[in-house]
Amino acid sequence: MRISVHDARHPDSIGKQAIIRGWVRTRRDSKGGFSFIEVNDGSSLGGLQVIADATLANYESEVKKLTTGSSVTIAGEIKPSGGKGQATELLASSVEVHGWADAEAYPLQKKQHSLEKLREWAHLRPRTNTFGAVARLRNCISRSIHNFFQEDGFLYVNTPIITASDCEGAGAMFRVTTLDLEKLPKVDGKVDNSQDFFQKPAYLTVSGQLEGEIFACALGKIYTFGPTFRAENSNTSRHLAEFWMVEPEVAFNDLDDNMTLAERFLKRMFSDALSQCGEDLKFFNEHVDTTTIATLEKLATSEFRRISYTEAISILETCGEKFDYPVSWGCDLQSEHERYLTEKKFDGPVILYDYPRSLKPFYMRVNDDGKTVRAMDVLVPKVGEIIGGSQREERLEVIEGRMAEQHLNPADYWWYLDLRRFGTVPHAGFGLGLERAVQFISGMANIRDVIPFPRTPGSAEF
C-alpha cells in the first residue's frame, strides 16, 4: 500500500507493509552493513528514516550512491523507531531509484543558503524545510478561507482578471494589449484602441470588488478569491506586483457588521493554522520568529479593539513617541503608527474606522459629517494593516459627486451606477491579501518568500 511520509511517521502505521515515494534528504552508511536514508515527499516537515540493508540486490550499485535530491520508491515494513524525535522507521525490502541528482551540481546541499539566494532557485526551493512549510501553511490558510465562507452561506464568485475599470482609482495597473508596441496605430497622435483586441483600453485587475458588488446586490453574500495585480514600482518586503486576494461582499451589511465579519474571519484562519499546521508553525517558531505561535494563540482569542481614525490620531499625537513620519489629522497612517497602536498602546488587534474622505476611493460611504467615510482597517501586531474594507456608498447622487471629486468618468462605471439606480441597498465588504496573511502567520520577513513565484519590479522569472 502506498502511503505518504506524513502517514508513515504516525505510530498507527507500525506493522504495515508500505510503499513510500519521495526525494532523498540525506544518506549515511553504517559500519553494520546498512544505510540510513531520510526520505521526504512534501506531505510533512519531517522526513521518514529508511533502513536499507546490505542484502538488497542493488545496495552496492545504487543505494550506496544515493545523494541529496535523488528520487526513490521504497517498499518495506514500518517499524517502531528507537531514534530520537521519531516514532517510526521503514525497513526497506526494495529501493528503486527514479532520478539521480549530481552532488557536485545540485544546489541544495546541507549548507545554509540565504532566502535571497533561494529566490534564484524558485524551481528547487520548495524542497527545503522553509519553503515546504510555507507551501503547506499557504494551502491550509486557503482551505480555511473557503471553509469559513462556504459554511457561512457565501457564494464563491469568479470575477474577471481582465477589466476596463480601475477599482482603486490610483492608475497603477498593467495594460493588456495585442497591439505591436513597436508599431502602435495612432489617430491624431493617440493610440487607436479600436484596433486592439477589446477595442478599448484593458488592464489586469487590481481588485474584484466592484464586480463582486454586482453579485452581492443580487445574491446576498458572496466572496471572490483570485489573483490581483498592482503596477507599483515598490521594492519593499510587503509588496508584490501579483498576489492573491479574498474579498467578501454582503448586501444589507453596515460597517459594524463588516468589522464583526472580519474579526470572525481572522480568528478562524488563525485557529485553523494552529490546529492543522502544528509541526510547520513549530518550525517557524524555532527558526524564523520565536513569537509566532504565542502571537497567533493570543489573536485567536482576543477581542479586537475598535477605535475611530480621529481617536487614533489623538493617541499618536500625544503619546510622546518619536515617529519617522509626523502625524496629523488627514495623514495616511504608516506601518510604524499602526504597530504602535497594536503593540504598545493596546497590546492586541485594533480596527480603525471612519477615515478622512480624501484618503479613500470613491465607493466608500460618506458619513454625515461630510469629512469622513465608513472605511475600516484591521491592524495586527508586527505588520499593521492586514485587512482593508468599507461600507459602500449606496446613494446615487453622493457616489456621482465622489467620482467627480476624483476626476473619474461616470460613463466608465455606468453598470456600477446602475446598482444604485435599481434596488440599491446598504452593503459592505473587505479585502485580505493571502500573501500578507501567510507572511504574518509564518513570521517570514519578506513577502517574496510566501508566494511560489514572486513578481516584483524587474523580476518575472519562471
PyMOL commands that set and color helices and strands:
alter all, ss='L'
color gray80, all
select helices_A, chain A and resi 5-8+11-13+63-65+115-119+125-127+129-151+181-183+193-195+209-219+255-276+278-287+292-301+309-318+335-345+357-359+396-405+410-421+434-442+447-449
alter helices_A, ss='H'
color red, helices_A
select strands_A, chain A and resi 17-30+34-40+48-53+71-80+88-99+155-156+162-163+175-176+186-187+190-191+202-204+221-229+242-251+305-308+350-356+372-380+384-391+427-433
alter strands_A, ss='S'
color yellow, strands_A
deselect
rebuild
show_as cartoon
